[in-house]
Amino acid sequence: MNSELSLLTLWGYGLAALGYVALAVHLVQLLPQAPADRTRHILIAAAVLSALWAATGVGVSLFDLTFLQPIHQAVNALRYGAWFLLLTLLLLPSSSTEAASVLRWRPSRLMLMGGTLVLADLVSQALRLIYPYSRQIDNTAHYLDLALVVFGIVLIEQLYKNTTEESQWNIKPLAIGLVAIFVFDLYYYSTAVMLRQIDLDAFAIRGFASAIIIPLLILTVYRTRARPLNVTLSKTAVFQTTTLALVGIYLLATSAAGYYVRYLGGSWGGALQVGVLFAAFLLLILLWLSGSVRSRIKVIIGKNFFRYRYDYREEWLKFTNALCSENNVLQLGQQVIRGLADMVESPSGSLWTKDVPGQKFIQSARWNFPVSDIAEPADSAMMMALETSGWVISLEEYRSRPARYGDLQLPAWLLEMSTAWLVIPLRTSAGMVGFVLLTTSRTPIDLNWEVNDLLKTAGRQAATFLAQMQATEALLESRKFDSFNRMSAFVVHDLKNILTQLSLMVRNAERHADNAEFQKDMLSTVSHAVDRMRQLMLQLREGATPADRFSGVRLDHIAQRVQQSKRASLPTVELSIEESLSIRGQEERIERVIGHLVQNALDATPPDGKVWMAVRREAGMAQIEVGDTGQGMSAEFIRDRLFKPFQTTKQAGMGIGAYESRQYITELGGDILVESQENAGTRFRVRLPMLDVQMSSDLAQPKNT
């Protein structure tokens, strides 16, 4: 090392030593002011060891002694161990309640892993002291140093991910500082592994790098004093961290294997190293994409790091989101199967639900499962047991210990299915909706009370969703039939009106058959009835557009035609036209509305009574009034039943006309007002927006005066 670089190294490590000593002294002074906390003592130990490490770095820069570098690296392993212990203690749950009810995170396991790495590194440094010129021991020591760095990065990632959002503000300076040191050391030891020697430039700067993070450590101390740290452990974060750690260990092992293959391979060493690295990379991809490997890792994590196997909040949100994302029974059924299968790492399954008559259960959805025509009777022993007990049936347990299920008899087709594993009932308070059959899981799973309870509860939730979806589809189908029936009622009502008009004409034909004027009216009535029936057929035909579009309509002309069509009725219809008024609408439908009101008035009025129509302008709107002196209606009937479908006071009426009339008048922007008194008569006032008709041309030029 040249003199200038040696001076830079001396200053860097010297500054780090003084800084960590000052930090340790300050932390000791703060101890009486802070509550008893193991992390404070560990932080003091980490500061002291960091100061000792920096002091040995000063010695390395001043004295060219072979034994100083292993001692420096040994102290480095000890300070790493202190940081690991601090991070592990910070990962403890923030409350005893949380620890008892949710987590079984065991810091002793992390401490054991970190301690093992530190001890191995210390042993390697001791061997370097004994065999100072052994290249193999040096390389092994560098690999262990690299493993320490990877483990440290994993711990920080684990801590930061599992810290609640409000507490991340506390831990952020510590995480940033340690990550910076670990990343620098990752580069430092990586170059040592690849170049088989220490990078002197990186060694010179390493002291400055460690000194720079001291303010971040002090900031963390004061932030955690003002606001306590809150850590909650996430299974997803643990899975990702464990996977990351395994990948790091795998890559370290691969690098070591490649190095020794190159070292021992002679002239073929380089080619063999490339081949080993390629095979290792291919194997890593296969393992990464393997569902069985991922399942095994999840099971191991659940058994060894958590009190309970499942993160219920995450499982419930994932399962609920899957059920809510589909809008038909088939897709929902597939999501039910996949959701339940993912809970127990099953690769496939099938759903059986009731058929339309409700007499048997048939396959309605499947996921990675063959099509099956097997039907299970709704009254079979298995279905009755599932409905009454709600058990999750394990076929492996049933085959080995059938006595645990009492007198339960499973169907032969289920026992003959070699891959069948679990039968999960889907039931609601109303009864069985179906059941899900899952195949054997990718990895052995202990079906304890927790797994059974989760599957039973998820099955009830899935049954609720399926029942609701089935009810919705049944309701939609019922509405379609209801719409069809309502349309049929309207058709029958219109046909009844046409039939009434034609029947009246036939009755009068016997008396007026020789009357030329009657014959003319009869032909006009028949032609009008044919036109109305043609319009009705066009409207019933799917996709057809009514022949008469909205246009200007003379209300007085319509009133005259209605009066003419009722001329043979008793009492006769009186008509009063105060003003010619135009409105906008479909002439045929408006005439049908007025004709319906007039016909109702005639039906409700005795022959010696009075029925009238009046066309006038009122409050800026066109109005046609239809009145009678008939039997009238009660106020309760007008309020609650008059304009509702299938409500009528007639013996043979259908109660459609008033409803249809009001619907159409409302579409035109008008309304129908009713005044009635029992045994005194009724008055309907149909009010519609007027259409101003321009009689003169806008092109007329004013005359010059």
C-alpha positions in Angstrom: 0.0 0.0 0.0 1.5 3.3 -1.0 2.0 6.1 1.5 -0.8 8.3 0.2 -3.3 5.5 0.2 -2.1 4.4 3.6 -2.7 7.9 4.9 -6.3 7.9 3.5 -6.9 4.5 5.2 -5.5 5.8 8.5 -7.8 8.9 8.4 -10.9 6.8 7.5 -10.5 4.1 10.1 -9.4 6.7 12.7 -12.5 8.8 12.1 -14.7 5.7 12.3 -13.0 4.6 15.6 -13.5 8.0 17.2 -17.1 8.3 15.9 -18.2 4.9 17.3 -16.5 5.5 20.6 -18.4 8.8 20.9 -21.6 7.0 19.9 -21.1 4.3 22.6 -20.4 6.9 25.3 -23.5 8.9 24.3 -25.7 5.8 24.4 -24.3 4.9 27.8 -25.3 8.4 29.0 -28.8 7.9 27.7 -29.4 4.6 29.5 -30.7 6.2 32.8 -33.2 8.3 30.8 -34.6 5.4 28.8 -36.7 2.4 30.0 -35.0 -1.0 30.2 -34.5 -2.1 26.7 -32.2 -4.9 25.5 -31.8 -3.3 22.1 -30.1 -0.3 23.7 -27.4 -2.6 25.2 -27.0 -4.4 21.9 -26.6 -1.1 20.1 -23.9 -0.1 22.6 -22.1 -3.4 22.0 -22.4 -2.9 18.2 -20.9 0.6 18.6 -18.0 -0.7 20.7 -17.2 -3.6 18.4 -17.4 -1.2 15.4 -14.9 1.1 17.2 -12.6 -1.9 17.9 -12.9 -2.9 14.2 -12.0 0.6 13.1 -9.0 0.6 15.5 -7.7 -2.7 14.1 -8.1 -1.1 10.6 -5.9 1.7 11.8 -3.3 -1.0 12.8 -3.5 -2.6 9.4 -2.9 0.7 7.7 0.1 1.5 10.0 1.8 -1.9 10.3 2.4 -4.3 7.6 1.9 -7.4 9.8 0.4 -10.6 8.4 -1.6 -11.5 11.5 -3.4 -8.1 11.7 -5.7 -8.6 8.7 -7.3 -11.9 10.1 -7.8 -10.1 13.5 -9.4 -7.2 11.7 -11.8 -9.5 9.8 -12.6 -11.5 13.0 -13.6 -8.3 14.8 -15.6 -7.4 11.7 -17.5 -10.7 12.1 -18.2 -9.9 15.7 -19.6 -6.5 14.9 -21.7 -8.1 12.2 -23.0 -10.5 14.8 -24.0 -7.6 17.1 -25.9 -5.9 14.2 -27.6 -9.2 13.4 -28.7 -9.6 17.1 -30.0 -6.0 17.1 -32.1 -6.6 13.9 -33.4 -9.9 15.2 -34.6 -8.4 18.5 -36.3 -5.6 16.6 -38.2 -8.3 14.7 -39.9 -9.4 17.9 -43.7 -8.6 17.9 -44.5 -5.3 19.5 -47.0 -6.7 22.0 -47.5 -9.9 24.0 -51.0 -10.2 22.7 -50.0 -10.2 19.1 -47.2 -12.7 19.9 -49.6 -15.0 21.6 -52.5 -14.8 19.1 -50.9 -14.4 15.7 -47.2 -15.1 15.6 -44.7 -17.7 16.6 -41.7 -15.8 15.1 -38.7 -17.4 16.7 -35.7 -15.0 16.9 -33.7 -17.9 18.3 -33.6 -19.5 14.9 -32.4 -16.3 13.3 -29.8 -15.9 16.0 -28.7 -19.5 15.4 -28.3 -18.9 11.7 -26.4 -15.6 12.2 -24.3 -17.0 15.1 -23.4 -20.0 12.9 -22.2 -17.8 10.1 -20.2 -15.6 12.6 -18.7 -18.6 14.2 -17.7 -20.1 10.9 -16.1 -16.8 9.9 -14.2 -16.6 13.2 -12.9 -20.2 12.6 -11.8 -19.3 9.1 -10.0 -16.2 10.4 -8.3 -18.4 13.0 -7.2 -20.7 10.3 -5.8 -17.8 8.4 -3.7 -17.0 11.4 -2.4 -20.5 11.6 -1.9 -20.9 7.8 -1.3 -17.4 6.6 -0.3 -18.3 3.1 -3.1 -20.8 2.2 -5.1 -19.5 -0.8 -7.9 -22.0 -0.2 -8.5 -20.8 3.4 -8.4 -17.1 2.2 -11.0 -17.8 -0.5 -13.2 -19.7 2.0 -13.0 -16.8 4.5 -14.0 -14.4 1.7 -17.0 -16.6 0.9 -18.1 -16.6 4.5 -17.7 -12.8 4.7 -19.9 -12.6 1.6 -22.5 -14.9 3.3 -22.5 -12.6 6.3 -23.3 -9.6 4.1 -26.1 -11.4 2.3 -27.6 -12.5 5.6 -27.5 -8.9 6.9 -29.3 -7.6 3.8 -32.0 -10.2 4.3 -32.5 -9.2 7.9 -32.9 -5.5 7.0 -35.3 -6.3 4.2 -37.3 -8.5 6.6 -37.3 -5.8 9.3 -38.4 -3.0 7.0 -41.1 -5.0 5.3 -42.7 -6.1 8.5 -42.6 -2.7 10.2 -45.9 -0.9 10.2 -46.2 2.1 7.9 -46.3 4.6 10.8 -43.2 2.9 12.4 -41.1 2.8 9.2 -40.3 6.5 9.9 -38.5 5.4 13.0 -36.5 2.6 11.4 -35.7 4.2 8.1 -32.3 5.9 9.1 -31.0 2.6 10.6 -32.1 0.6 7.6 -30.6 3.1 5.1 -27.3 3.2 7.0 -26.9 -0.6 7.4 -27.9 -1.3 3.9 -25.3 1.2 2.6 -22.6 -0.6 4.7 -23.7 -4.1 3.6 -23.9 -3.1 -0.1 -20.4 -1.6 0.1 -19.1 -4.7 1.8 -20.9 -6.8 -0.8 -18.9 -5.1 -3.5 -15.7 -5.3 -1.3 -16.0 -9.1 -0.7 -17.3 -9.9 -4.2 -14.1 -8.3 -5.8 -12.1 -10.3 -3.2 -13.8 -13.5 -4.3 -13.4 -12.8 -8.0 -9.9 -11.3 -8.0 -8.6 -13.5 -5.1 -7.2 -10.5 -3.4 -8.4 -7.4 -1.4 -9.1 -4.3 -3.3 -6.9 -1.7 -1.6 -8.9 1.2 -2.8 -12.1 -0.2 -1.4 -10.3 -1.1 1.9 -9.1 2.5 2.2 -12.6 4.0 1.8 -14.3 1.4 4.0 -13.5 3.3 7.2 -15.1 6.5 5.8 -18.1 4.6 4.7 -18.7 3.2 8.2 -18.2 6.6 9.8 -20.7 8.3 7.5 -23.7 6.2 8.9 -23.1 7.3 12.5 -25.5 10.3 12.3 -28.2 8.0 10.9 -27.7 5.7 13.9 -28.1 8.6 16.3 -31.2 9.8 14.4 -32.7 6.3 14.8 -32.1 6.4 18.6 -33.9 9.7 19.1 -36.8 8.7 16.7 -37.4 5.5 18.6 -37.4 7.4 21.9 -40.1 9.7 20.6 -42.2 7.0 19.0 -42.0 3.3 19.8 -41.4 0.8 17.0 -44.3 -1.5 15.9 -43.4 -4.6 14.0 -45.9 -7.1 12.6 -44.7 -10.1 10.8 -46.1 -10.9 7.3 -46.1 -14.5 6.0 -45.6 -13.1 2.4 -42.6 -11.1 3.5 -41.2 -14.1 5.3 -41.7 -16.3 2.3 -40.0 -13.7 0.0 -37.1 -13.2 2.5 -36.6 -16.9 2.9 -36.6 -17.4 -0.8 -34.1 -14.6 -1.2 -31.9 -16.1 1.4 -32.0 -19.5 -0.2 -31.2 -18.1 -3.6 -28.3 -16.2 -2.0 -26.9 -19.3 -0.4 -27.4 -21.3 -3.6 -25.5 -18.7 -5.6 -22.7 -18.7 -3.0 -22.5 -22.5 -3.2 -22.5 -22.4 -7.0 -19.7 -19.8 -7.1 -17.6 -22.0 -4.7 -18.3 -25.1 -6.7 -17.3 -23.2 -9.9 -14.1 -22.0 -8.3 -13.0 -25.4 -7.2 -14.0 -27.0 -10.5 -11.8 -24.5 -12.3 -9.0 -25.0 -9.7 -9.0 -28.8 -10.0 -10.0 -29.2 -13.6 -6.6 -28.5 -15.1 -6.7 -27.5 -18.7 -10.4 -28.1 -18.8 -11.1 -26.1 -15.7 -12.4 -23.0 -17.4 -14.8 -24.9 -19.7 -16.0 -27.1 -16.8 -16.6 -24.0 -14.7 -18.9 -22.5 -17.4 -20.8 -25.8 -17.7 -21.3 -26.0 -13.9 -22.5 -22.4 -13.7 -25.0 -23.0 -16.7 -26.3 -26.2 -15.1 -26.7 -24.4 -11.7 -28.5 -21.5 -13.4 -30.9 -23.9 -15.2 -31.6 -25.8 -12.0 -32.3 -22.5 -10.2 -34.9 -21.6 -12.8 -36.6 -25.0 -12.5 -36.7 -24.8 -8.8 -38.0 -21.2 -8.9 -40.9 -22.2 -11.1 -41.7 -25.4 -9.3 -45.0 -25.2 -7.5 -44.0 -28.2 -5.2 -40.8 -26.3 -4.1 -42.8 -23.2 -3.3 -45.4 -25.2 -1.4 -42.7 -26.9 0.7 -41.1 -23.6 1.6 -44.5 -22.2 2.7 -45.1 -25.3 4.8 -41.7 -25.1 6.4 -42.1 -21.4 7.2 -45.6 -21.9 8.7 -44.3 -24.7 10.9 -41.2 -23.1 12.1 -41.8 -19.4 12.3 -45.5 -18.9 13.1 -47.9 -20.0 15.8 -50.6 -20.4 13.2 -50.1 -21.7 9.7 -52.2 -19.0 7.9 -52.2 -15.2 7.7 -55.9 -15.1 8.0 -56.3 -11.5 6.9 -54.3 -12.1 3.7 -56.1 -15.4 3.0 -59.5 -13.9 3.5 -58.9 -10.9 1.4 -57.4 -13.0 -1.4 -60.3 -15.5 -1.3 -63.0 -12.8 -1.1 -61.4 -10.9 -4.0 -61.4 -14.0 -6.1 -65.1 -14.7 -5.4 -66.1 -11.1 -6.1 -64.2 -11.0 -9.4 -66.6 -13.3 -11.3 -70.1 -12.7 -12.5 -71.4 -16.1 -13.5 -71.7 -19.5 -11.8 -69.2 -21.4 -13.9 -66.4 -18.8 -13.4 -67.3 -18.4 -9.8 -67.1 -22.2 -9.4 -63.6 -22.3 -10.8 -62.5 -19.5 -8.4 -64.0 -21.4 -5.5 -62.0 -24.5 -6.4 -58.7 -22.5 -6.9 -59.1 -20.5 -3.7 -59.7 -23.6 -1.6 -56.9 -25.5 -3.4 -54.4 -22.7 -2.8 -55.0 -22.9 0.9 -53.8 -26.5 1.0 -51.4 -26.5 -2.0 -53.6 -28.8 -4.0 -53.0 -28.7 -7.8 -56.5 -29.5 -9.0 -60.1 -30.0 -8.0 -63.8 -30.1 -9.0 -67.1 -28.6 -7.9 -70.3 -30.5 -7.6 -73.6 -28.6 -7.3 -77.3 -29.5 -7.4 -79.0 -30.0 -10.8 -82.1 -28.1 -11.8 -84.6 -30.6 -10.2 -82.4 -30.6 -7.0 -82.3 -34.4 -6.9 -78.6 -35.0 -7.3 -75.2 -33.2 -7.4 -73.4 -33.0 -10.7 -70.0 -31.6 -11.8 -70.5 -27.9 -12.5 -66.9 -26.6 -12.6 -63.4 -28.0 -12.6 -59.8 -26.8 -12.4 -57.1 -29.1 -13.8 -59.5 -31.9 -13.3 -61.0 -34.2 -15.9 -64.7 -34.0 -17.0 -66.9 -36.3 -15.0 -70.5 -37.5 -15.5 -70.7 -38.9 -12.0 -73.8 -37.8 -10.1 -74.2 -38.0 -6.3 -77.8 -38.4 -5.1 -78.8 -35.6 -2.8 -80.0 -38.1 -0.2 -76.9 -40.3 -0.2 -75.1 -41.1 3.1 -72.2 -38.8 2.2 -74.4 -35.8 1.4 -76.5 -36.3 4.5 -73.3 -36.5 6.7 -71.8 -33.4 5.0 -75.0 -31.4 5.6 -75.4 -32.4 9.3 -71.8 -32.4 10.4 -70.0 -30.0 8.0 -66.9 -32.1 8.2 -64.0 -31.8 5.8 -63.4 -35.4 4.8 -59.8 -36.5 4.3 -59.9 -39.6 2.1 -56.3 -40.6 3.3 -57.5 -40.5 6.9 -60.7 -42.3 6.0 -58.8 -45.2 4.3 -56.3 -45.6 7.2 -58.6 -44.8 10.1 -62.3 -45.1 9.1 -63.4 -45.3 12.7 -62.8 -41.6 13.1 -65.7 -40.9 10.8 -68.2 -43.2 12.6 -70.7 -44.9 10.4 -70.0 -42.7 7.4 -70.2 -44.6 4.1 -68.5 -42.9 1.1 -69.5 -43.7 -2.4 -67.4 -46.2 -4.4 -66.5 -43.8 -7.2 -64.9 -41.5 -4.6 -62.9 -44.3 -2.9 -61.7 -45.6 -6.3 -60.3 -42.2 -7.3 -56.6 -42.5 -6.4 -55.8 -38.8 -6.5 -58.8 -37.7 -4.4 -57.8 -36.2 -1.1 -60.3 -33.8 0.5 -64.1 -33.4 0.3 -65.1 -29.9 1.4 -68.8 -29.2 2.0 -70.4 -26.0 0.7 -73.4 -25.4 2.8 -75.5 -22.5 4.1 -78.2 -22.3 6.7 -80.7 -23.3 4.0 -78.9 -26.6 3.2 -76.2 -28.0 1.0 -75.1 -26.0 -2.1 -72.5 -28.4 -3.2 -69.1 -29.8 -2.4 -65.5 -29.4 -3.6 -63.2 -32.4 -4.3 -59.5 -31.6 -4.1 -56.6 -33.8 -5.2 -53.5 -34.7 -3.2 -51.4 -31.6 -2.3 -47.9 -30.9 -3.8 -46.3 -31.3 -0.4 -47.3 -33.2 2.8 -49.6 -31.1 5.0 -50.8 -31.8 8.5 -54.6 -31.5 8.4 -54.9 -30.2 12.0 -57.8 -28.2 13.5 -56.5 -24.9 12.0 -56.6 -26.2 8.4 -60.0 -27.9 8.9 -61.5 -24.8 10.5 -60.2 -22.5 7.7 -61.5 -24.9 5.0 -65.0 -25.2 6.6 -65.3 -21.4 7.1 -64.1 -20.7 3.5 -66.5 -23.4 2.3 -69.4 -21.6 4.0 -68.4 -18.3 2.5 -68.1 -19.9 -1.0 -71.5 -21.5 -0.5 -73.0 -18.1 0.2 -71.6 -16.6 -2.9 -72.7 -19.6 -5.0 -76.2 -19.5 -3.6 -76.4 -15.8 -4.2 -75.2 -16.2 -7.8 -77.6 -19.0 -8.4 -80.5 -16.9 -6.9 -79.5 -14.0 -9.1 -79.5 -16.1 -12.2 -82.9 -17.6 -11.2 -84.2 -14.0 -10.6 -83.0 -12.8 -14.0 -84.7 -15.8 -15.6 -87.9 -15.1 -13.6 -87.8 -11.5 -14.7 -87.5 -12.6 -18.3 -90.6 -14.7 -17.9 -92.3 -11.9 -16.1 -91.4 -9.5 -18.9 -92.8 -12.0 -21.4 -96.0 -12.5 -19.4 -96.4 -8.7 -19.1 -95.9 -8.3 -22.8 -98.5 -11.0 -23.4 -100.9 -9.2 -21.1 -100.5 -6.0 -23.1 -101.1 -7.9 -26.3 -104.2 -9.5 -25.0 -105.4 -6.1 -23.7 -105.0 -4.5 -27.2 -106.6 -7.5 -28.9 -109.5 -7.3 -26.4 -110.1 -3.6 -27.4 -110.0 -4.5 -31.1 -112.3 -7.4 -30.5 -114.7 -5.2 -28.6 -114.8 -2.7 -31.5 -115.4 -5.5 -34.1 -118.0 -7.2 -31.9 -120.0 -3.9 -31.6 -119.8 -3.5 -35.4 -121.1 -7.1 -36.0 -124.0 -6.5 -33.6 -125.1 -3.4 -35.4 -124.6 -4.9 -38.8 -127.9 -6.9 -38.5 -129.8 -3.7 -38.2 -127.9 -1.5 -40.5 -126.7 -3.9 -43.2 -128.5 -2.0 -46.0 -127.3 1.4 -44.8 -124.6 2.6 -47.2 -123.2 5.0 -44.7 -122.9 2.2 -42.1 -121.2 0.0 -44.7 -118.7 2.8 -45.3 -118.1 3.1 -41.5 -117.8 -0.6 -41.2 -115.1 -0.9 -43.9 -113.3 2.0 -42.2 -113.5 0.3 -38.8 -112.2 -3.1 -40.2 -109.4 -1.3 -42.0 -108.5 0.5 -38.8 -108.5 -2.7 -36.8 -106.2 -4.4 -39.4 -103.8 -1.5 -39.2 -103.7 -1.7 -35.4 -103.1 -5.5 -35.5 -100.3 -5.0 -38.0 -98.7 -2.3 -35.7 -99.0 -4.8 -32.8 -97.3 -7.5 -34.7 -94.4 -5.2 -35.7 -93.9 -4.2 -32.1 -93.9 -7.8 -31.0 -91.3 -8.8 -33.6 -87.9 -8.7 -32.1 -85.9 -5.8 -33.3 -88.7 -4.2 -35.3 -89.3 -0.5 -35.0 -92.8 0.9 -34.7 -94.0 2.2 -38.1 -95.1 5.6 -36.7 -92.3 7.8 -35.4 -92.8 10.9 -33.3 -94.4 13.6 -35.3 -96.8 16.5 -35.0 -100.3 15.3 -34.1 -103.6 17.3 -34.1 -105.3 16.5 -30.8 -108.7 17.7 -32.0 -108.5 15.3 -34.9 -107.8 12.4 -32.6 -110.7 13.3 -30.4 -113.0 13.4 -33.5 -111.9 10.0 -34.6 -112.4 8.5 -31.2 -115.9 10.0 -31.0 -116.6 8.6 -34.5 -115.5 5.1 -33.5 -117.8 5.2 -30.4 -120.9 6.5 -32.2 -122.8 3.3 -31.9 -122.3 3.1 -28.1 -124.7 4.3 -25.4 -124.5 6.9 -24.0 -123.2 8.8 -27.0 -119.9 10.6 -26.5 -120.2 14.4 -26.5 -117.2 16.4 -27.9 -116.3 20.0 -27.2 -113.3 21.6 -29.1 -112.3 25.0 -27.9 -109.2 25.3 -29.9 -107.2 23.3 -32.5 -104.1 22.1 -30.7 -101.0 20.1 -31.9 -98.8 17.9 -29.9 -95.8 15.7 -30.6 -96.1 11.9 -30.4 -97.2 8.8 -32.1 -100.7 9.3 -33.4 -101.7 5.7 -33.1 -100.6 5.4 -29.5 -102.2 8.7 -28.5 -105.4 7.6 -30.1 -105.2 4.3 -28.2 -104.8 6.2 -24.9 -107.8 8.5 -25.5 -109.9 5.6 -26.8 -109.1 3.6 -23.7 -110.2 6.4 -21.4 -113.4 6.9 -23.4 -114.2 3.1 -23.4 -113.6 2.9 -19.6 -116.0 5.9 -19.2 -118.6 4.1 -21.4 -118.2 0.9 -19.4 -118.7 2.7 -16.1 -121.7 4.8 -17.2 -125.3 3.6 -17.7 -127.1 4.3 -21.0 -128.9 7.2 -19.6 -125.7 8.8 -18.2 -123.3 11.2 -19.8 -119.8 10.8 -21.3 -117.9 13.7 -22.8 -114.6 14.9 -24.2 -113.2 18.4 -24.2 -110.1 19.7 -26.0 -108.7 23.0 -24.6 -105.5 24.9 -23.7 -104.7 25.1 -20.0 -101.6 26.5 -18.3 -99.7 26.5 -21.5 -100.3 22.8 -22.3 -102.7 21.0 -24.5 -105.4 19.2 -22.6 -108.1 16.7 -23.4 -110.6 15.9 -20.8 -112.6 12.7 -20.6 -115.4 12.6 -18.1 -118.5 10.6 -17.2 -121.3 10.4 -14.7 -120.7 6.7 -14.0 -119.9 4.7 -10.9 -116.7 6.5 -10.0 -113.7 5.3 -8.0 -112.6 5.6 -4.4 -109.7 7.8 -3.3 -107.9 4.8 -2.0 -108.2 3.0 -5.3 -106.9 6.0 -7.2 -104.0 6.4 -4.9 -102.9 2.7 -4.5 -104.2 0.7 -7.5 -105.4 2.8 -10.5 -102.1 3.1 -12.4 -100.6 -0.2 -11.3 -100.7 -3.2 -13.7 -103.3 -5.9 -13.2 -105.5 -3.7 -11.0 -109.1 -3.0 -12.2 -112.7 -2.5 -11.0 -114.1 -4.3 -14.0 -115.4 -7.9 -13.8 -113.6 -8.9 -17.0 -110.9 -6.2 -17.2 -107.1 -6.9 -17.0 -105.9 -3.6 -15.4 -103.4 -2.9 -18.1 -104.8 0.1 -20.0 -104.4 2.8 -17.3 -100.9 1.6 -16.5 -99.9 1.6 -20.2 -101.6 5.0 -20.8 -99.8 6.7 -18.0 -96.4 5.3 -19.0 -96.7 6.6 -22.5 -98.1 10.1 -21.5 -95.2 10.4 -19.0 -92.7 9.5 -21.8 -94.1 12.4 -23.8 -93.5 14.8 -20.9 -97.2 15.0 -19.9 -99.3 13.7 -17.1 -102.8 12.4 -16.3 -104.8 14.0 -13.6 -107.8 12.1 -12.0 -110.8 13.4 -10.2 -113.5 10.9 -9.1 -116.2 10.3 -6.6 -118.0 7.1 -6.0 -121.5 6.9 -7.6 -121.0 10.4 -9.0 -118.5 10.1 -11.9 -114.9 10.5 -13.0 -112.9 13.1 -14.9 -109.5 12.4 -16.5 -107.4 15.3 -17.7 -104.6 14.3 -20.1 -102.1 17.2 -20.3 -99.4 17.2 -23.0 -96.7 19.7 -24.2 -98.0 21.7 -27.1 -96.3 21.8 -30.5 -96.3 25.3 -32.0 -97.1 25.0 -35.7 -95.6 27.7 -38.0 -98.4 28.6 -40.5 -96.5 31.4 -42.3 -93.1 31.2 -44.1 -90.0 32.7 -42.5 -89.0 33.7 -46.0 -91.6 36.4 -46.4 -90.0 39.8 -47.0 -91.4 42.9 -45.2 -92.9 45.4 -47.6 -91.2 48.7 -48.2 -93.1 51.6 -46.9 
